[in-house]
Amino acid sequence: MVDKSTNYKTRKQPANITTTDILQSSQETSLAVTLSLFGCTSETEESSVCDTSRVVSKTKKTMLDLVINKPRMYLGLPKQFIWLIDHIVEKSTAKIDNLHIIVTLLKIKQNDSLERISDQFNISRTKLSSMILTGIEVLGNSLQNFVYCPQPKQIKENLYHWYLK
């Protein structure tokens, strides 16, 4: 047990995700799951904070496992292009991690509410919305070169004849 009379400070613990190399850079934590310096000191005496953080990290890990195992269903990416997330994060000038891109692609593909996604990844709604906005900017900047805009002459040549009247 932790003596409440001591003047200890809590510390943030980085997210414990070791499923694949894609998610190793994720360092998002919630203030609700910060562990004390004295928590979980033995196997027999575990604090309730440690138990809740394990449940939260298991929930987050389970959701990330689902995303990694079925990226086409959740992100809209084939499995062979999952490396693209790492590549976009590395080339980005913004300070983001893989979770930003994963959450952004999940929101775009699933069109799920912010509340549900924040519950699935244990992130606050405000943090999630800022992550999605940043992710959209990064995705837009990195993918804008792949959008082809044809010349107006080519558009007119390829239109059906009844649109030209």
PyMOL commands that place a pseudoatom at each C-alpha (Angstrom):
pseudoatom trace, name=CA, resn=MET, resi=1, chain=A, elem=C, hetatm=0, pos=[0.000, 0.000, 0.000]
pseudoatom trace, name=CA, resn=VAL, resi=2, chain=A, elem=C, hetatm=0, pos=[1.068, 3.535, -0.658]
pseudoatom trace, name=CA, resn=ASP, resi=3, chain=A, elem=C, hetatm=0, pos=[1.341, 5.879, 2.287]
pseudoatom trace, name=CA, resn=LYS, resi=4, chain=A, elem=C, hetatm=0, pos=[-0.767, 8.944, 1.370]
pseudoatom trace, name=CA, resn=SER, resi=5, chain=A, elem=C, hetatm=0, pos=[1.211, 11.158, 3.757]
pseudoatom trace, name=CA, resn=THR, resi=6, chain=A, elem=C, hetatm=0, pos=[4.322, 10.982, 1.593]
pseudoatom trace, name=CA, resn=ASN, resi=7, chain=A, elem=C, hetatm=0, pos=[4.853, 13.616, -1.029]
pseudoatom trace, name=CA, resn=TYR, resi=8, chain=A, elem=C, hetatm=0, pos=[5.143, 11.406, -4.076]
pseudoatom trace, name=CA, resn=LYS, resi=9, chain=A, elem=C, hetatm=0, pos=[4.491, 12.548, -7.623]
pseudoatom trace, name=CA, resn=THR, resi=10, chain=A, elem=C, hetatm=0, pos=[2.798, 10.543, -10.309]
pseudoatom trace, name=CA, resn=ARG, resi=11, chain=A, elem=C, hetatm=0, pos=[4.538, 9.860, -13.561]
pseudoatom trace, name=CA, resn=LYS, resi=12, chain=A, elem=C, hetatm=0, pos=[3.228, 9.180, -17.012]
pseudoatom trace, name=CA, resn=GLN, resi=13, chain=A, elem=C, hetatm=0, pos=[3.819, 5.733, -18.394]
pseudoatom trace, name=CA, resn=PRO, resi=14, chain=A, elem=C, hetatm=0, pos=[4.115, 5.423, -22.168]
pseudoatom trace, name=CA, resn=ALA, resi=15, chain=A, elem=C, hetatm=0, pos=[1.562, 3.236, -23.887]
pseudoatom trace, name=CA, resn=ASN, resi=16, chain=A, elem=C, hetatm=0, pos=[2.509, -0.420, -23.635]
pseudoatom trace, name=CA, resn=ILE, resi=17, chain=A, elem=C, hetatm=0, pos=[1.954, -1.579, -27.215]
pseudoatom trace, name=CA, resn=THR, resi=18, chain=A, elem=C, hetatm=0, pos=[4.278, -4.229, -28.550]
pseudoatom trace, name=CA, resn=THR, resi=19, chain=A, elem=C, hetatm=0, pos=[2.076, -5.918, -31.137]
pseudoatom trace, name=CA, resn=THR, resi=20, chain=A, elem=C, hetatm=0, pos=[4.002, -4.763, -34.207]
pseudoatom trace, name=CA, resn=ASP, resi=21, chain=A, elem=C, hetatm=0, pos=[6.711, -2.325, -35.205]
pseudoatom trace, name=CA, resn=ILE, resi=22, chain=A, elem=C, hetatm=0, pos=[4.080, 0.049, -36.542]
pseudoatom trace, name=CA, resn=LEU, resi=23, chain=A, elem=C, hetatm=0, pos=[2.816, 0.935, -33.095]
pseudoatom trace, name=CA, resn=GLN, resi=24, chain=A, elem=C, hetatm=0, pos=[6.129, 1.233, -31.253]
pseudoatom trace, name=CA, resn=SER, resi=25, chain=A, elem=C, hetatm=0, pos=[6.271, 4.998, -31.590]
pseudoatom trace, name=CA, resn=SER, resi=26, chain=A, elem=C, hetatm=0, pos=[2.885, 5.494, -29.966]
pseudoatom trace, name=CA, resn=GLN, resi=27, chain=A, elem=C, hetatm=0, pos=[3.322, 7.320, -26.671]
pseudoatom trace, name=CA, resn=GLU, resi=28, chain=A, elem=C, hetatm=0, pos=[-0.210, 8.471, -25.959]
pseudoatom trace, name=CA, resn=THR, resi=29, chain=A, elem=C, hetatm=0, pos=[-1.319, 8.083, -22.369]
pseudoatom trace, name=CA, resn=SER, resi=30, chain=A, elem=C, hetatm=0, pos=[-4.292, 9.239, -20.429]
pseudoatom trace, name=CA, resn=LEU, resi=31, chain=A, elem=C, hetatm=0, pos=[-4.070, 11.127, -17.169]
pseudoatom trace, name=CA, resn=ALA, resi=32, chain=A, elem=C, hetatm=0, pos=[-6.565, 8.689, -15.692]
pseudoatom trace, name=CA, resn=VAL, resi=33, chain=A, elem=C, hetatm=0, pos=[-4.132, 5.805, -15.980]
pseudoatom trace, name=CA, resn=THR, resi=34, chain=A, elem=C, hetatm=0, pos=[-0.939, 7.344, -14.649]
pseudoatom trace, name=CA, resn=LEU, resi=35, chain=A, elem=C, hetatm=0, pos=[0.784, 5.048, -12.225]
pseudoatom trace, name=CA, resn=SER, resi=36, chain=A, elem=C, hetatm=0, pos=[2.347, 6.060, -8.952]
pseudoatom trace, name=CA, resn=LEU, resi=37, chain=A, elem=C, hetatm=0, pos=[6.008, 5.450, -8.314]
pseudoatom trace, name=CA, resn=PHE, resi=38, chain=A, elem=C, hetatm=0, pos=[5.109, 3.062, -5.534]
pseudoatom trace, name=CA, resn=GLY, resi=39, chain=A, elem=C, hetatm=0, pos=[2.276, 1.136, -7.227]
pseudoatom trace, name=CA, resn=CYS, resi=40, chain=A, elem=C, hetatm=0, pos=[2.528, -2.569, -8.061]
pseudoatom trace, name=CA, resn=THR, resi=41, chain=A, elem=C, hetatm=0, pos=[5.553, -3.237, -5.887]
pseudoatom trace, name=CA, resn=SER, resi=42, chain=A, elem=C, hetatm=0, pos=[4.841, -6.917, -5.367]
pseudoatom trace, name=CA, resn=GLU, resi=43, chain=A, elem=C, hetatm=0, pos=[2.764, -9.623, -6.968]
pseudoatom trace, name=CA, resn=THR, resi=44, chain=A, elem=C, hetatm=0, pos=[0.510, -9.989, -3.964]
pseudoatom trace, name=CA, resn=GLU, resi=45, chain=A, elem=C, hetatm=0, pos=[-0.120, -6.313, -3.273]
pseudoatom trace, name=CA, resn=GLU, resi=46, chain=A, elem=C, hetatm=0, pos=[-1.364, -4.539, -6.364]
pseudoatom trace, name=CA, resn=SER, resi=47, chain=A, elem=C, hetatm=0, pos=[-2.981, -1.138, -6.299]
pseudoatom trace, name=CA, resn=SER, resi=48, chain=A, elem=C, hetatm=0, pos=[-6.311, -0.427, -7.959]
pseudoatom trace, name=CA, resn=VAL, resi=49, chain=A, elem=C, hetatm=0, pos=[-4.601, 2.154, -10.167]
pseudoatom trace, name=CA, resn=CYS, resi=50, chain=A, elem=C, hetatm=0, pos=[-2.376, -0.552, -11.562]
pseudoatom trace, name=CA, resn=ASP, resi=51, chain=A, elem=C, hetatm=0, pos=[-5.395, -2.795, -12.203]
pseudoatom trace, name=CA, resn=THR, resi=52, chain=A, elem=C, hetatm=0, pos=[-7.277, -0.078, -14.070]
pseudoatom trace, name=CA, resn=SER, resi=53, chain=A, elem=C, hetatm=0, pos=[-4.231, 0.771, -16.147]
pseudoatom trace, name=CA, resn=ARG, resi=54, chain=A, elem=C, hetatm=0, pos=[-3.896, -2.878, -17.126]
pseudoatom trace, name=CA, resn=VAL, resi=55, chain=A, elem=C, hetatm=0, pos=[-7.536, -2.981, -18.195]
pseudoatom trace, name=CA, resn=VAL, resi=56, chain=A, elem=C, hetatm=0, pos=[-7.128, 0.239, -20.166]
pseudoatom trace, name=CA, resn=SER, resi=57, chain=A, elem=C, hetatm=0, pos=[-3.934, -0.907, -21.837]
pseudoatom trace, name=CA, resn=LYS, resi=58, chain=A, elem=C, hetatm=0, pos=[-5.559, -4.263, -22.669]
pseudoatom trace, name=CA, resn=THR, resi=59, chain=A, elem=C, hetatm=0, pos=[-8.525, -2.470, -24.230]
pseudoatom trace, name=CA, resn=LYS, resi=60, chain=A, elem=C, hetatm=0, pos=[-6.268, -0.230, -26.268]
pseudoatom trace, name=CA, resn=LYS, resi=61, chain=A, elem=C, hetatm=0, pos=[-4.020, -3.147, -27.220]
pseudoatom trace, name=CA, resn=THR, resi=62, chain=A, elem=C, hetatm=0, pos=[-7.019, -5.215, -28.292]
pseudoatom trace, name=CA, resn=MET, resi=63, chain=A, elem=C, hetatm=0, pos=[-8.284, -2.433, -30.537]
pseudoatom trace, name=CA, resn=LEU, resi=64, chain=A, elem=C, hetatm=0, pos=[-4.830, -1.902, -32.039]
pseudoatom trace, name=CA, resn=ASP, resi=65, chain=A, elem=C, hetatm=0, pos=[-4.509, -5.651, -32.638]
pseudoatom trace, name=CA, resn=LEU, resi=66, chain=A, elem=C, hetatm=0, pos=[-7.807, -5.588, -34.514]
pseudoatom trace, name=CA, resn=VAL, resi=67, chain=A, elem=C, hetatm=0, pos=[-6.641, -2.664, -36.629]
pseudoatom trace, name=CA, resn=ILE, resi=68, chain=A, elem=C, hetatm=0, pos=[-3.329, -4.353, -37.444]
pseudoatom trace, name=CA, resn=ASN, resi=69, chain=A, elem=C, hetatm=0, pos=[-4.872, -7.751, -38.200]
pseudoatom trace, name=CA, resn=LYS, resi=70, chain=A, elem=C, hetatm=0, pos=[-7.627, -6.326, -40.423]
pseudoatom trace, name=CA, resn=PRO, resi=71, chain=A, elem=C, hetatm=0, pos=[-6.293, -3.016, -41.792]
pseudoatom trace, name=CA, resn=ARG, resi=72, chain=A, elem=C, hetatm=0, pos=[-8.546, -3.033, -44.855]
pseudoatom trace, name=CA, resn=MET, resi=73, chain=A, elem=C, hetatm=0, pos=[-11.651, -3.283, -42.706]
pseudoatom trace, name=CA, resn=TYR, resi=74, chain=A, elem=C, hetatm=0, pos=[-10.671, -0.609, -40.192]
pseudoatom trace, name=CA, resn=LEU, resi=75, chain=A, elem=C, hetatm=0, pos=[-8.291, 1.702, -42.097]
pseudoatom trace, name=CA, resn=GLY, resi=76, chain=A, elem=C, hetatm=0, pos=[-9.043, 1.042, -45.746]
pseudoatom trace, name=CA, resn=LEU, resi=77, chain=A, elem=C, hetatm=0, pos=[-5.458, -0.081, -46.367]
pseudoatom trace, name=CA, resn=PRO, resi=78, chain=A, elem=C, hetatm=0, pos=[-4.419, -3.476, -47.694]
pseudoatom trace, name=CA, resn=LYS, resi=79, chain=A, elem=C, hetatm=0, pos=[-2.095, -5.403, -45.383]
pseudoatom trace, name=CA, resn=GLN, resi=80, chain=A, elem=C, hetatm=0, pos=[0.857, -5.012, -47.745]
pseudoatom trace, name=CA, resn=PHE, resi=81, chain=A, elem=C, hetatm=0, pos=[0.575, -1.195, -47.508]
pseudoatom trace, name=CA, resn=ILE, resi=82, chain=A, elem=C, hetatm=0, pos=[0.570, -0.935, -43.709]
pseudoatom trace, name=CA, resn=TRP, resi=83, chain=A, elem=C, hetatm=0, pos=[4.195, 0.266, -43.977]
pseudoatom trace, name=CA, resn=LEU, resi=84, chain=A, elem=C, hetatm=0, pos=[2.780, 3.462, -45.464]
pseudoatom trace, name=CA, resn=ILE, resi=85, chain=A, elem=C, hetatm=0, pos=[1.780, 4.627, -41.980]
pseudoatom trace, name=CA, resn=ASP, resi=86, chain=A, elem=C, hetatm=0, pos=[5.399, 4.522, -40.800]
pseudoatom trace, name=CA, resn=HIS, resi=87, chain=A, elem=C, hetatm=0, pos=[6.562, 6.220, -43.983]
pseudoatom trace, name=CA, resn=ILE, resi=88, chain=A, elem=C, hetatm=0, pos=[4.070, 9.081, -43.625]
pseudoatom trace, name=CA, resn=VAL, resi=89, chain=A, elem=C, hetatm=0, pos=[5.035, 9.603, -39.974]
pseudoatom trace, name=CA, resn=GLU, resi=90, chain=A, elem=C, hetatm=0, pos=[8.766, 9.620, -40.789]
pseudoatom trace, name=CA, resn=LYS, resi=91, chain=A, elem=C, hetatm=0, pos=[8.400, 12.100, -43.664]
pseudoatom trace, name=CA, resn=SER, resi=92, chain=A, elem=C, hetatm=0, pos=[6.098, 14.408, -41.735]
pseudoatom trace, name=CA, resn=THR, resi=93, chain=A, elem=C, hetatm=0, pos=[7.443, 17.645, -40.313]
pseudoatom trace, name=CA, resn=ALA, resi=94, chain=A, elem=C, hetatm=0, pos=[4.749, 17.696, -37.625]
pseudoatom trace, name=CA, resn=LYS, resi=95, chain=A, elem=C, hetatm=0, pos=[5.367, 15.927, -34.331]
pseudoatom trace, name=CA, resn=ILE, resi=96, chain=A, elem=C, hetatm=0, pos=[2.997, 13.000, -34.689]
pseudoatom trace, name=CA, resn=ASP, resi=97, chain=A, elem=C, hetatm=0, pos=[3.122, 9.290, -34.080]
pseudoatom trace, name=CA, resn=ASN, resi=98, chain=A, elem=C, hetatm=0, pos=[1.516, 6.301, -35.757]
pseudoatom trace, name=CA, resn=LEU, resi=99, chain=A, elem=C, hetatm=0, pos=[-1.563, 6.533, -33.580]
pseudoatom trace, name=CA, resn=HIS, resi=100, chain=A, elem=C, hetatm=0, pos=[-2.439, 9.910, -35.163]
pseudoatom trace, name=CA, resn=ILE, resi=101, chain=A, elem=C, hetatm=0, pos=[-2.533, 8.368, -38.628]
pseudoatom trace, name=CA, resn=ILE, resi=102, chain=A, elem=C, hetatm=0, pos=[-4.304, 5.202, -37.466]
pseudoatom trace, name=CA, resn=VAL, resi=103, chain=A, elem=C, hetatm=0, pos=[-7.041, 7.164, -35.693]
pseudoatom trace, name=CA, resn=THR, resi=104, chain=A, elem=C, hetatm=0, pos=[-7.438, 9.522, -38.658]
pseudoatom trace, name=CA, resn=LEU, resi=105, chain=A, elem=C, hetatm=0, pos=[-7.761, 6.696, -41.175]
pseudoatom trace, name=CA, resn=LEU, resi=106, chain=A, elem=C, hetatm=0, pos=[-10.160, 4.898, -38.829]
pseudoatom trace, name=CA, resn=LYS, resi=107, chain=A, elem=C, hetatm=0, pos=[-12.349, 7.998, -38.574]
pseudoatom trace, name=CA, resn=ILE, resi=108, chain=A, elem=C, hetatm=0, pos=[-12.323, 8.520, -42.345]
pseudoatom trace, name=CA, resn=LYS, resi=109, chain=A, elem=C, hetatm=0, pos=[-13.083, 4.880, -43.166]
pseudoatom trace, name=CA, resn=GLN, resi=110, chain=A, elem=C, hetatm=0, pos=[-15.598, 4.063, -40.432]
pseudoatom trace, name=CA, resn=ASN, resi=111, chain=A, elem=C, hetatm=0, pos=[-17.145, 7.533, -39.949]
pseudoatom trace, name=CA, resn=ASP, resi=112, chain=A, elem=C, hetatm=0, pos=[-17.516, 6.594, -36.304]
pseudoatom trace, name=CA, resn=SER, resi=113, chain=A, elem=C, hetatm=0, pos=[-18.314, 9.115, -33.582]
pseudoatom trace, name=CA, resn=LEU, resi=114, chain=A, elem=C, hetatm=0, pos=[-15.505, 10.729, -31.628]
pseudoatom trace, name=CA, resn=GLU, resi=115, chain=A, elem=C, hetatm=0, pos=[-16.922, 9.362, -28.398]
pseudoatom trace, name=CA, resn=ARG, resi=116, chain=A, elem=C, hetatm=0, pos=[-16.762, 5.775, -29.593]
pseudoatom trace, name=CA, resn=ILE, resi=117, chain=A, elem=C, hetatm=0, pos=[-13.223, 6.090, -30.981]
pseudoatom trace, name=CA, resn=SER, resi=118, chain=A, elem=C, hetatm=0, pos=[-12.055, 7.840, -27.819]
pseudoatom trace, name=CA, resn=ASP, resi=119, chain=A, elem=C, hetatm=0, pos=[-13.489, 4.983, -25.764]
pseudoatom trace, name=CA, resn=GLN, resi=120, chain=A, elem=C, hetatm=0, pos=[-11.826, 2.376, -27.970]
pseudoatom trace, name=CA, resn=PHE, resi=121, chain=A, elem=C, hetatm=0, pos=[-8.386, 3.975, -27.717]
pseudoatom trace, name=CA, resn=ASN, resi=122, chain=A, elem=C, hetatm=0, pos=[-8.822, 5.530, -24.247]
pseudoatom trace, name=CA, resn=ILE, resi=123, chain=A, elem=C, hetatm=0, pos=[-8.107, 9.066, -25.441]
pseudoatom trace, name=CA, resn=SER, resi=124, chain=A, elem=C, hetatm=0, pos=[-10.079, 12.147, -24.458]
pseudoatom trace, name=CA, resn=ARG, resi=125, chain=A, elem=C, hetatm=0, pos=[-12.410, 13.596, -27.094]
pseudoatom trace, name=CA, resn=THR, resi=126, chain=A, elem=C, hetatm=0, pos=[-10.523, 16.881, -27.281]
pseudoatom trace, name=CA, resn=LYS, resi=127, chain=A, elem=C, hetatm=0, pos=[-7.189, 15.115, -27.718]
pseudoatom trace, name=CA, resn=LEU, resi=128, chain=A, elem=C, hetatm=0, pos=[-8.722, 12.806, -30.317]
pseudoatom trace, name=CA, resn=SER, resi=129, chain=A, elem=C, hetatm=0, pos=[-10.178, 15.666, -32.343]
pseudoatom trace, name=CA, resn=SER, resi=130, chain=A, elem=C, hetatm=0, pos=[-6.832, 17.478, -32.375]
pseudoatom trace, name=CA, resn=MET, resi=131, chain=A, elem=C, hetatm=0, pos=[-5.125, 14.218, -33.386]
pseudoatom trace, name=CA, resn=ILE, resi=132, chain=A, elem=C, hetatm=0, pos=[-7.557, 13.787, -36.276]
pseudoatom trace, name=CA, resn=LEU, resi=133, chain=A, elem=C, hetatm=0, pos=[-7.121, 17.378, -37.468]
pseudoatom trace, name=CA, resn=THR, resi=134, chain=A, elem=C, hetatm=0, pos=[-3.348, 17.012, -37.394]
pseudoatom trace, name=CA, resn=GLY, resi=135, chain=A, elem=C, hetatm=0, pos=[-3.606, 13.628, -39.099]
pseudoatom trace, name=CA, resn=ILE, resi=136, chain=A, elem=C, hetatm=0, pos=[-5.762, 15.054, -41.897]
pseudoatom trace, name=CA, resn=GLU, resi=137, chain=A, elem=C, hetatm=0, pos=[-3.223, 17.813, -42.538]
pseudoatom trace, name=CA, resn=VAL, resi=138, chain=A, elem=C, hetatm=0, pos=[-0.349, 15.334, -42.624]
pseudoatom trace, name=CA, resn=LEU, resi=139, chain=A, elem=C, hetatm=0, pos=[-2.240, 12.920, -44.882]
pseudoatom trace, name=CA, resn=GLY, resi=140, chain=A, elem=C, hetatm=0, pos=[-3.256, 15.777, -47.170]
pseudoatom trace, name=CA, resn=ASN, resi=141, chain=A, elem=C, hetatm=0, pos=[0.300, 17.044, -47.476]
pseudoatom trace, name=CA, resn=SER, resi=142, chain=A, elem=C, hetatm=0, pos=[1.771, 13.617, -48.109]
pseudoatom trace, name=CA, resn=LEU, resi=143, chain=A, elem=C, hetatm=0, pos=[-0.879, 12.375, -50.540]
pseudoatom trace, name=CA, resn=GLN, resi=144, chain=A, elem=C, hetatm=0, pos=[-1.537, 15.563, -52.529]
pseudoatom trace, name=CA, resn=ASN, resi=145, chain=A, elem=C, hetatm=0, pos=[1.044, 14.606, -55.154]
pseudoatom trace, name=CA, resn=PHE, resi=146, chain=A, elem=C, hetatm=0, pos=[-0.908, 11.460, -56.012]
pseudoatom trace, name=CA, resn=VAL, resi=147, chain=A, elem=C, hetatm=0, pos=[-4.059, 13.345, -57.049]
pseudoatom trace, name=CA, resn=TYR, resi=148, chain=A, elem=C, hetatm=0, pos=[-4.201, 13.704, -60.826]
pseudoatom trace, name=CA, resn=CYS, resi=149, chain=A, elem=C, hetatm=0, pos=[-5.967, 16.737, -62.255]
pseudoatom trace, name=CA, resn=PRO, resi=150, chain=A, elem=C, hetatm=0, pos=[-6.457, 16.386, -66.024]
pseudoatom trace, name=CA, resn=GLN, resi=151, chain=A, elem=C, hetatm=0, pos=[-6.496, 19.288, -68.448]
pseudoatom trace, name=CA, resn=PRO, resi=152, chain=A, elem=C, hetatm=0, pos=[-9.944, 20.722, -69.321]
pseudoatom trace, name=CA, resn=LYS, resi=153, chain=A, elem=C, hetatm=0, pos=[-9.509, 19.504, -72.905]
pseudoatom trace, name=CA, resn=GLN, resi=154, chain=A, elem=C, hetatm=0, pos=[-9.074, 15.912, -71.693]
pseudoatom trace, name=CA, resn=ILE, resi=155, chain=A, elem=C, hetatm=0, pos=[-12.167, 16.197, -69.508]
pseudoatom trace, name=CA, resn=LYS, resi=156, chain=A, elem=C, hetatm=0, pos=[-14.294, 17.398, -72.449]
pseudoatom trace, name=CA, resn=GLU, resi=157, chain=A, elem=C, hetatm=0, pos=[-12.965, 14.612, -74.681]
pseudoatom trace, name=CA, resn=ASN, resi=158, chain=A, elem=C, hetatm=0, pos=[-13.885, 11.929, -72.149]
pseudoatom trace, name=CA, resn=LEU, resi=159, chain=A, elem=C, hetatm=0, pos=[-17.379, 13.227, -71.305]
pseudoatom trace, name=CA, resn=TYR, resi=160, chain=A, elem=C, hetatm=0, pos=[-20.389, 11.468, -72.718]
pseudoatom trace, name=CA, resn=HIS, resi=161, chain=A, elem=C, hetatm=0, pos=[-21.938, 13.257, -75.658]
pseudoatom trace, name=CA, resn=TRP, resi=162, chain=A, elem=C, hetatm=0, pos=[-25.164, 14.176, -73.814]
pseudoatom trace, name=CA, resn=TYR, resi=163, chain=A, elem=C, hetatm=0, pos=[-23.212, 16.204, -71.238]
pseudoatom trace, name=CA, resn=LEU, resi=164, chain=A, elem=C, hetatm=0, pos=[-21.668, 18.344, -73.962]
pseudoatom trace, name=CA, resn=LYS, resi=165, chain=A, elem=C, hetatm=0, pos=[-24.999, 19.834, -75.132]
for i in range(1, 165): cmd.bond("trace and resi %d" % i, "trace and resi %d" % (i + 1))
show_as sticks, trace
zoom trace
